């Protein structure tokens, strides 16, 4: 099983940026934990991070026919990017939206996800563990 993980803008600064919301784990820590779990359950992972909307769209488009699932944290683009939303519509694989913090307990503008209605599911508020939960979700969805 081959999974693509997309980290959106500013997630490369995890561990330094707003630790009260995002914790002290770095993106590299999260990727390492995911890779270790992937080895245990037979899941190969490719990781991508960008601060640029177009690069994220290009990466989603290039995933077509190449992956069994997608785990995406669009970060700030969650609330604004119709381009990412439209790109996700191309995929016919499980897509899990992940957020480190609980976006529904934050500022009102963060309460709305423009991709929520086109993804398979959403995991929010579990920190880095949310990515591991997303792996479990994709694994179970592909087994059905």
C-alpha positions in Angstrom: 0.0 0.0 0.0 1.5 3.3 -1.1 0.3 6.6 0.6 1.1 10.2 -0.1 1.4 12.6 2.8 1.1 16.3 2.1 2.0 18.9 4.7 0.8 22.5 3.9 2.2 25.9 4.6 4.2 26.6 7.8 4.2 22.9 8.9 7.9 22.9 8.1 8.2 25.2 11.2 6.5 22.8 13.7 8.3 22.7 17.0 9.1 26.4 16.7 5.8 27.9 15.7 3.0 28.4 18.2 3.8 25.4 20.4 0.7 26.1 22.5 -1.4 25.1 19.5 0.9 22.7 17.6 3.2 21.2 20.3 6.9 20.7 20.1 7.0 17.9 17.6 8.6 18.7 14.3 7.4 17.7 10.9 10.4 15.4 10.7 9.3 13.8 14.0 5.9 13.2 12.6 7.3 11.8 9.3 9.6 9.5 11.2 6.8 8.1 13.4 4.7 7.6 10.3 7.5 5.8 8.4 8.1 3.5 11.4 4.4 2.6 11.6 4.3 2.2 7.8 7.1 -0.5 8.1 5.0 -2.3 10.7 1.8 -2.4 8.7 3.2 -2.7 5.2 2.5 0.9 4.1 5.0 2.8 2.0 4.9 6.6 2.5 6.0 9.5 0.4 6.2 12.9 2.1 5.7 16.4 0.6 5.6 19.8 2.1 5.1 23.2 0.5 4.2 26.7 1.4 2.9 27.2 -2.1 -0.6 26.4 -3.1 0.2 25.6 -6.8 2.9 23.1 -5.8 0.4 21.4 -3.5 -2.1 21.3 -6.4 0.6 19.9 -8.8 1.4 17.2 -6.2 -2.2 16.1 -5.8 -2.6 16.0 -9.5 0.5 13.9 -9.9 -0.8 11.4 -7.3 -3.6 10.3 -9.7 -3.2 6.6 -10.3 0.0 6.4 -8.3 -1.2 6.1 -4.7 -3.6 4.0 -2.6 -4.4 6.9 -0.3 -3.7 10.5 0.6 -3.2 12.1 4.0 -3.3 15.9 3.8 -2.9 18.7 6.2 -3.6 21.8 4.1 -2.9 24.1 7.1 -4.1 27.6 6.3 -5.3 26.5 2.8 -7.9 24.4 4.6 -10.1 27.5 4.9 -9.4 29.2 1.5 -8.1 26.9 -1.3 -10.7 26.0 -3.8 -7.8 25.0 -6.1 -6.7 22.3 -3.6 -10.4 21.2 -3.2 -10.8 20.9 -7.0 -7.6 18.9 -7.3 -8.8 16.5 -4.6 -11.9 15.8 -6.7 -9.6 14.1 -9.3 -8.6 11.3 -6.9 -10.6 8.1 -6.4 -8.7 7.0 -3.3 -9.2 7.5 0.5 -8.3 11.1 1.4 -7.9 12.0 5.1 -7.8 15.6 6.2 -5.6 16.0 9.3 -5.2 19.0 11.6 -2.8 19.1 14.6 -5.0 21.4 16.7 -8.8 21.3 17.0 -9.8 23.8 14.4 -13.3 24.0 15.9 -11.9 25.3 19.2 -9.9 28.1 17.6 -10.7 31.4 15.8 -14.0 31.4 14.0 -12.4 31.7 10.6 -10.7 28.3 11.2 -14.0 26.5 11.8 -14.7 26.0 8.1 -12.8 23.6 5.9 -13.5 24.0 2.1 -12.3 20.4 1.6 -14.3 18.7 4.3 -17.1 17.7 1.9 -14.7 16.1 -0.6 -12.4 14.1 1.7 -13.2 10.6 3.1 -12.8 11.9 6.7 -11.2 14.5 9.0 -9.0 14.0 12.1 -8.5 17.2 14.2 -7.1 18.0 17.5 -4.8 15.0 18.2 -1.5 16.5 17.5 1.0 14.4 15.6 -1.0 11.3 16.5 -3.7 12.5 14.1 -1.4 11.4 11.2 -1.0 7.9 12.7 -4.8 7.7 13.1 -5.1 8.8 9.5 -2.9 5.9 8.5 -5.1 3.5 10.4 -8.2 5.0 8.6 -6.6 4.6 5.1 -5.5 1.1 5.9 -9.0 0.0 7.1 -10.7 1.7 4.1 -8.5 0.0 1.6 -9.1 -3.4 3.3 -12.9 -3.2 2.8 
